[in-house]
Amino acid sequence: MEFGVILAGLLTGGLYATIGLGLSLVFGVMRLVNLAHGELIIVGAYASSLVLSWWGIDPFLSLVIVVPVIAALAYPVQRYLLTGLLRRGLEPPLVATFGISLILSAGLTAIFGGDPRKLASSYSAAGMSLFGQQVRVIDVVGLGIGVVLTVVIFLVMRHSRWGAALRAASTDPATAGTMGINVNAVYAITFAASAAVAAIGGVFIGTAYSFTPTSGMGYILIGFTVVVLGGTGNTFGTLIGGLVLGLVQSIGGALFGGEYRDFVIYAFFIVVLAAKPLAERGLDAWRSRPAATRRTEVRA
């Protein structure tokens, strides 16, 4: 197999990690499956398109405007809508986020139409040599963004007061509340941070690929696959899951043809959903055996 196929998969995997990070963050803290995450990604792309058309600001520079605005809009959605629904169980907020996704998709279609768009930039098609292979600069940047976001989220989660409050709220919200932690505010900030990550991914997607108001569905399936692979709430696991998915898609496209690249992702998603619980049960059963028995099996 050509090294270029592997390299292309890893570069794409950086983008997929960015898509999965926001989903993993929200689910790991609130056990909330945000079905509107894909649409938030596309909203980020369209918001950057507006900034570009109104003020001529470069897509990546537009992040300074787009990310805070989308985070600010997401905060009250969690604080005043989803937080109350979370008290009723997991299904009401799931349905609510599905409704939000439909509203966002319909709204984008009404405002911008259904024609594909792409953010114009001088570097979207620029190439460079990497390990002897010709690749797009934008793909290398995408991998860098995925790695940087992963490290930043990990450091914030592990080495900041907000991260400590977030971990406490996710582990035992009731106890965290008695310790003076505003759990509702923590949830809202987490949701806003997830939306900010989605917006970053959206601007990158809009620069590297074309997009439409309905593109969010495909990206949320990618995000779910990454989260299932890496583990919910596992920051570095999400990065690894994104890289693995990128490799699977690239190798599948090389083996079966480029037209099957998306099919490979969806098929892999189904396989992972079916296989991971079985693997986890097998691992738990192995761990439950006496230590001496496990050592004997490993030596054998």
C-alpha positions as CSV (number, residue, x, y, z in Angstrom):
1,M,0.0,0.0,0.0
2,E,1.3,3.5,-0.9
3,F,2.5,5.7,1.9
4,G,0.5,8.5,0.4
5,V,-2.7,6.7,1.3
6,I,-1.6,6.4,4.9
7,L,-0.5,10.1,5.0
8,A,-3.8,11.3,3.5
9,G,-5.8,9.3,6.0
10,L,-3.8,10.8,9.0
11,L,-4.3,14.3,7.6
12,T,-8.0,13.8,7.2
13,G,-8.1,12.2,10.7
14,G,-7.1,15.5,12.2
15,L,-10.3,17.1,10.9
16,Y,-12.3,14.1,12.1
17,A,-10.8,14.5,15.6
18,T,-11.9,18.1,15.7
19,I,-15.4,17.1,14.7
20,G,-15.5,14.5,17.5
21,L,-14.0,16.6,20.3
22,G,-17.1,18.8,20.9
23,L,-19.4,15.8,20.9
24,S,-17.1,13.9,23.3
25,L,-16.9,16.9,25.6
26,V,-20.7,17.3,26.0
27,F,-21.5,13.7,26.3
28,G,-18.6,13.1,28.8
29,V,-19.8,15.9,31.1
30,M,-23.6,15.8,30.7
31,R,-24.4,12.5,29.0
32,L,-26.0,14.6,26.4
33,V,-26.1,13.3,22.8
34,N,-26.1,16.6,20.8
35,L,-27.8,15.8,17.5
36,A,-27.4,19.5,16.5
37,H,-23.6,19.3,16.6
38,G,-23.3,18.7,12.8
39,E,-25.4,21.8,12.1
40,L,-23.3,23.9,14.5
41,I,-20.3,22.9,12.4
42,I,-22.1,24.1,9.2
43,V,-23.3,27.3,11.0
44,G,-19.6,28.0,11.6
45,A,-18.9,27.7,7.9
46,Y,-21.7,29.9,6.9
47,A,-20.9,32.5,9.6
48,S,-17.3,32.7,8.2
49,S,-18.8,33.1,4.8
50,L,-20.8,36.1,5.9
51,V,-17.7,37.7,7.6
52,L,-15.8,37.1,4.4
53,S,-18.4,38.6,2.1
54,W,-19.2,41.6,4.4
55,W,-15.7,42.6,5.5
56,G,-13.4,40.6,3.4
57,I,-11.8,38.9,6.4
58,D,-9.8,35.7,5.7
59,P,-11.7,32.6,6.9
60,F,-9.1,31.7,9.6
61,L,-8.9,35.2,10.8
62,S,-12.7,35.2,11.0
63,L,-12.4,32.7,13.8
64,V,-11.8,35.6,16.1
65,I,-15.4,36.8,15.4
66,V,-17.2,33.5,14.5
67,V,-16.1,31.4,17.5
68,P,-17.1,33.8,20.3
69,V,-20.4,34.6,18.6
70,I,-21.5,31.0,18.2
71,A,-20.3,30.2,21.7
72,A,-22.4,33.1,23.1
73,L,-25.5,31.9,21.2
74,A,-25.0,28.3,22.4
75,Y,-24.7,29.2,26.1
76,P,-28.4,30.3,26.7
77,V,-29.6,27.3,24.7
78,Q,-28.0,24.9,27.2
79,R,-28.6,27.1,30.3
80,Y,-32.3,27.9,29.7
81,L,-33.5,25.0,27.5
82,L,-31.5,21.8,27.7
83,T,-30.5,22.0,31.4
84,G,-34.2,21.8,32.4
85,L,-34.8,19.0,30.0
86,L,-31.8,17.0,31.4
87,R,-33.7,16.7,34.7
88,R,-36.4,14.7,32.9
89,G,-34.0,12.1,31.6
90,L,-32.0,11.6,28.4
91,E,-34.7,11.4,25.8
92,P,-36.2,15.0,26.1
93,P,-32.8,16.8,25.5
94,L,-32.1,14.3,22.7
95,V,-35.4,15.2,21.0
96,A,-34.7,18.9,21.6
97,T,-31.3,18.8,20.0
98,F,-32.8,17.0,17.0
99,G,-35.4,19.8,16.7
100,I,-32.6,22.4,16.9
101,S,-30.7,20.6,14.1
102,L,-33.8,20.7,11.9
103,I,-34.4,24.4,12.7
104,L,-30.8,25.3,11.9
105,S,-30.8,23.3,8.7
106,A,-34.1,24.8,7.5
107,G,-33.0,28.3,8.5
108,L,-29.7,28.0,6.6
109,T,-31.5,26.8,3.5
110,A,-34.0,29.7,3.7
111,I,-31.3,32.3,4.1
112,F,-28.5,30.9,1.8
113,G,-30.3,28.5,-0.5
114,G,-29.2,24.9,-1.1
115,D,-26.3,25.5,-3.5
116,P,-22.9,24.3,-2.4
117,R,-20.5,26.9,-1.2
118,K,-16.8,27.0,-0.4
119,L,-14.8,29.7,1.5
120,A,-12.5,31.4,-0.9
121,S,-8.9,31.6,0.2
122,S,-5.5,31.7,-1.4
123,Y,-4.3,28.6,0.5
124,S,-7.3,26.3,0.1
125,A,-5.8,24.6,-3.0
126,A,-2.1,25.3,-2.2
127,G,0.2,22.3,-2.1
128,M,3.4,21.3,-0.3
129,S,5.7,18.4,0.0
130,L,5.5,16.3,3.2
131,F,7.7,13.2,3.6
132,G,8.1,13.1,-0.2
133,Q,4.3,13.3,-0.8
134,Q,2.4,16.2,-2.3
135,V,-0.4,17.2,0.0
136,R,-2.6,20.2,0.5
137,V,-1.5,22.8,3.0
138,I,-5.0,23.1,4.3
139,D,-5.0,19.4,5.3
140,V,-1.7,19.8,7.2
141,V,-3.2,22.8,9.0
142,G,-6.3,20.7,9.8
143,L,-4.2,18.0,11.4
144,G,-2.4,20.7,13.4
145,I,-5.7,22.2,14.6
146,G,-7.0,18.8,15.7
147,V,-3.8,18.1,17.7
148,V,-3.7,21.6,19.3
149,L,-7.4,21.5,20.3
150,T,-6.9,18.1,21.8
151,V,-3.9,19.3,23.9
152,V,-5.7,22.5,25.0
153,I,-8.8,20.8,26.1
154,F,-6.8,18.2,28.0
155,L,-4.7,20.8,29.8
156,V,-7.8,22.9,30.7
157,M,-9.6,19.8,31.9
158,R,-6.7,18.6,34.1
159,H,-5.0,21.8,35.2
160,S,-7.6,24.6,35.7
161,R,-10.3,25.4,38.2
162,W,-12.9,25.2,35.5
163,G,-11.7,21.8,34.6
164,A,-11.9,20.6,38.2
165,A,-15.4,22.0,38.5
166,L,-16.3,20.3,35.2
167,R,-15.0,16.9,36.4
168,A,-16.8,17.2,39.7
169,A,-20.1,18.1,37.9
170,S,-19.8,15.2,35.5
171,T,-18.9,12.7,38.3
172,D,-21.6,13.6,40.8
173,P,-23.7,16.7,40.1
174,A,-25.5,16.7,43.4
175,T,-22.3,16.6,45.5
176,A,-20.7,19.2,43.3
177,G,-23.7,21.5,44.0
178,T,-23.3,21.1,47.7
179,M,-19.6,22.1,47.3
180,G,-20.6,25.5,45.8
181,I,-20.2,24.6,42.2
182,N,-22.9,26.0,39.9
183,V,-23.6,22.9,37.9
184,N,-26.0,24.6,35.5
185,A,-23.3,27.2,34.6
186,V,-20.7,24.5,34.2
187,Y,-23.0,22.6,31.8
188,A,-23.8,25.8,29.8
189,I,-20.1,26.7,29.5
190,T,-19.3,23.2,28.4
191,F,-22.0,23.4,25.7
192,A,-20.7,26.8,24.6
193,A,-17.1,25.4,24.4
194,S,-18.4,22.4,22.4
195,A,-20.1,24.9,20.0
196,A,-16.9,26.9,19.7
197,V,-14.9,23.7,18.8
198,A,-17.7,22.9,16.2
199,A,-17.3,26.4,14.7
200,I,-13.6,26.0,14.4
201,G,-14.2,22.7,12.6
202,G,-16.8,24.4,10.4
203,V,-14.4,27.1,9.2
204,F,-11.8,24.6,8.4
205,I,-14.3,22.4,6.5
206,G,-15.6,25.4,4.6
207,T,-12.1,26.3,3.5
208,A,-11.1,22.7,2.5
209,Y,-14.4,21.4,1.1
210,S,-17.7,22.6,-0.3
211,F,-20.7,22.6,2.1
212,T,-24.5,23.0,2.0
213,P,-27.1,23.5,4.8
214,T,-27.7,19.8,4.9
215,S,-24.0,18.8,5.2
216,G,-24.3,18.5,9.0
217,M,-25.8,15.0,9.0
218,G,-22.7,13.5,7.4
219,Y,-20.4,15.2,9.9
220,I,-22.3,14.2,13.0
221,L,-22.1,10.5,11.9
222,I,-18.4,11.0,11.5
223,G,-18.3,12.6,15.0
224,F,-20.2,9.7,16.6
225,T,-17.9,7.2,15.0
226,V,-14.9,9.0,16.4
227,V,-16.4,9.2,19.9
228,V,-17.3,5.6,19.9
229,L,-13.8,4.7,18.8
230,G,-12.0,6.9,21.3
231,G,-14.3,6.7,24.2
232,T,-16.7,9.4,25.6
233,G,-14.9,12.1,27.5
234,N,-11.5,10.7,26.5
235,T,-9.7,13.7,24.9
236,F,-6.7,11.9,23.5
237,G,-8.8,8.9,22.7
238,T,-10.9,11.2,20.4
239,L,-7.8,12.3,18.6
240,I,-6.8,8.6,18.1
241,G,-10.3,7.8,17.0
242,G,-10.2,10.5,14.4
243,L,-6.9,9.4,13.0
244,V,-8.1,5.7,12.9
245,L,-11.3,6.7,11.0
246,G,-9.3,8.9,8.6
247,L,-7.0,5.9,7.9
248,V,-10.0,3.5,7.4
249,Q,-11.6,5.9,5.0
250,S,-8.4,6.5,3.0
251,I,-7.5,2.8,2.8
252,G,-11.1,1.9,1.9
253,G,-11.1,4.5,-0.9
254,A,-7.9,3.2,-2.2
255,L,-9.1,-0.4,-2.2
256,F,-12.7,0.0,-3.4
257,G,-12.6,3.4,-5.3
258,G,-13.1,7.0,-4.2
259,E,-16.8,6.8,-4.7
260,Y,-17.0,4.4,-1.7
261,R,-15.1,6.6,0.8
262,D,-18.3,7.7,2.6
263,F,-19.8,4.2,2.4
264,V,-16.7,2.9,4.2
265,I,-17.2,5.4,7.1
266,Y,-20.9,4.4,7.6
267,A,-20.1,0.7,7.4
268,F,-17.2,1.1,9.8
269,F,-19.6,3.0,12.2
270,I,-22.0,0.0,12.2
271,V,-19.1,-2.5,12.8
272,V,-17.7,-0.4,15.7
273,L,-21.2,-0.1,17.3
274,A,-21.6,-3.9,17.1
275,A,-18.1,-4.9,18.0
276,K,-17.1,-2.5,20.8
277,P,-19.6,-3.8,23.4
278,L,-18.6,-7.4,22.7
279,A,-14.9,-6.5,23.1
280,E,-15.5,-4.6,26.3
281,R,-17.5,-7.5,27.8
282,G,-14.7,-9.9,26.8
283,L,-12.1,-7.6,28.4
284,D,-14.1,-7.3,31.6
285,A,-14.5,-11.0,31.8
286,W,-10.7,-11.5,31.3
287,R,-10.0,-8.9,34.0
288,S,-12.3,-10.7,36.5
289,R,-10.3,-13.9,36.3
290,P,-7.6,-14.5,39.0
291,A,-4.3,-12.8,38.3
292,A,-2.4,-16.1,38.1
293,T,-4.8,-17.4,35.4
294,R,-4.3,-14.2,33.3
295,R,-0.5,-14.4,33.5
296,T,-0.7,-18.0,32.4
297,E,-2.8,-17.1,29.4
298,V,-0.5,-14.2,28.4
299,R,2.6,-16.5,28.5
300,A,0.8,-19.1,26.5
